[in-house]
C-alpha cells in the first residue's frame, strides 16, 4: 500500500510500505514491466570493438521503448517496438542507422532478440531471422555514457529521447511510452544484467505476470473499442443478474458478487454492460 503525505508533517513521493520482491529475485528471474512509465536502469555499458545486447521478450503490446543508452556528443543506441516490429537505432542526433525486424513479436510468446553493432554495421536478430545494415563510411562506435535504460526511461532523460522522435515516446505517449511485458536473460557483451545489479527500478516486478495482467488489459481495451463483440471478459454479467420490479416499474437492480474494480476503464465497462442489459430487459418486456 502507498504511503501518503501529511501536509505540514511529511512529504512522500511514490513510496510503498514493505519490501519489494525484486530485492529477493534470482539472477535468472524475468522482469515484468506493467505501466507506461516502467523502467530499469543499469550502470553504463562499456563498448570497445563491438556491442552485443541480447534478451528474451514476451508481450502482447504493439509499441513501447525497449532500450536507450545515451552517449557523448549526442551519440545513442535505442530499441523500440512499433506495430509489434522491433526497431533498432544507432547514431547521433544528426544522423542514425535504423533496422527493423520483419515479423511481429506481439503474440504473447517468448522471442529471442539480439542486437550487434560495430563501426561498420548494425545487425538485428529475431529468433532465427537476422537483418543487417552497413553504417556510413568513417562511422565510429558510439561513445556511451550515463545509464543503460531498459523498458523505458526516467523523467530526467525523457526530453532528450523525445528529440530523437522515437515512435514509442512521441505524441500522446510522450509522458510514458514504456514497454509492457516481460524480459529475461538480458546480457550486454555476455555480461548478465538482472535485478541483482540494477541502479533504479520503477513500476516493475520480479517474475513474469504477462498472462494475467497484460492480456486482461488487452481484452478490456478491445471490449471497450468494440462493445458489440461478445468477447469473454474477466467476469460475466447476464440478464439473470438483474432483477425486474415489474412492467410498470422500470427500475432494475444489478447484483454482483465479489466485484473488484482495479481501474476506471473496468468500472466503465461494468456500467456499460449493465445499461445494455437493462435496455435489453426493458425491450423484451
Order of alpha helices (4+ residues) and beta strands (2+ residues): beta-beta-beta-beta-beta-beta-beta-beta-beta-beta-beta-alpha-beta-beta-beta-beta-alpha-beta-beta-alpha
